[in-house]
Amino acid sequence: MRNLEKLLITIIMVLGVIVSVLNAEEEKSYWDKITDVVSTDKIDKVLNNISDKIDIDDKESSIVKKLKDKLPDVISTPASYMVNSASDMMRATLANDKDLAKKADKDLKKIDDNQTIAKDIDQYYIDLQKVMKKIDIPKDLKLDVKVYMNPMLYILTFPNGAIRVNSGVIEALNDNELLFLMAHEIAHLKNKDYKSSYRKAHAMFAIEDAINMLGSGVASTSNGLLSSVTSSMRKSRFQKDEEFRADEYAIDVLKKNGIDKKYAVDALEYLQYMNAPILKLHPTGYERIKHIKDDL
């Protein structure tokens, strides 16, 4: 592929992240519009080739050090902000599966070390595995599923295929409701939604740095926009269309097992009523319930 085409796709990706953030509530994200024209496999292949040749952290550290060594603070500080902002945008654009898995491995170890993990002979683990056997796991998806002995209504899923289910979720829901939730999480992994959420998060950091770099006056006048953009991003890991797709996959899993979709609605309504932490990353609960009732 020619260098010009590589550069064009990279620019499209950068713009895509920014516009997706600013239009987070649209029915169809900018990313979806781009991938209608350019396949995700082609984009990822180009970005993986680029990211394999660039160590963003090393480049950023090297440039910032040179700025601080050779320029006075009044110039080097805003210049460093600019470098940080550009680096975050590059991370947002170039994140690949290997990068995400590496970060997930590191984060997962910290969390696992601070939780009590159910043994294979514990009833919670046995009950969860019984549910998992009803899901036709994609062959290229390697899962690592464990149970935390924790009463909080929460499920953690990582882009490296690790899923951690709190015992409180298993205790609160019946098998059919739990099946829906687990299939929903697997759909996010299958659809690689974590990649877009990672890109979205780094785009947020880049936007914040860029506005802060402009000085207190501009940052102050931009505060309303910044607040609305970053708060909408922080509210949800995934966009609405990603949530709907994951629900559709989970409903199909229920149907294949001869289970009525009402169990999906029951699970979401219960979690909404309990104000469960699991929905903090999925704030479109009411819309998801309506989508399931009306459209599926």
Order of alpha helices (4+ residues) and beta strands (2+ residues): alpha-alpha-alpha-alpha-alpha-alpha-alpha-beta-beta-beta-alpha-alpha-alpha-alpha-alpha-alpha-alpha-alpha
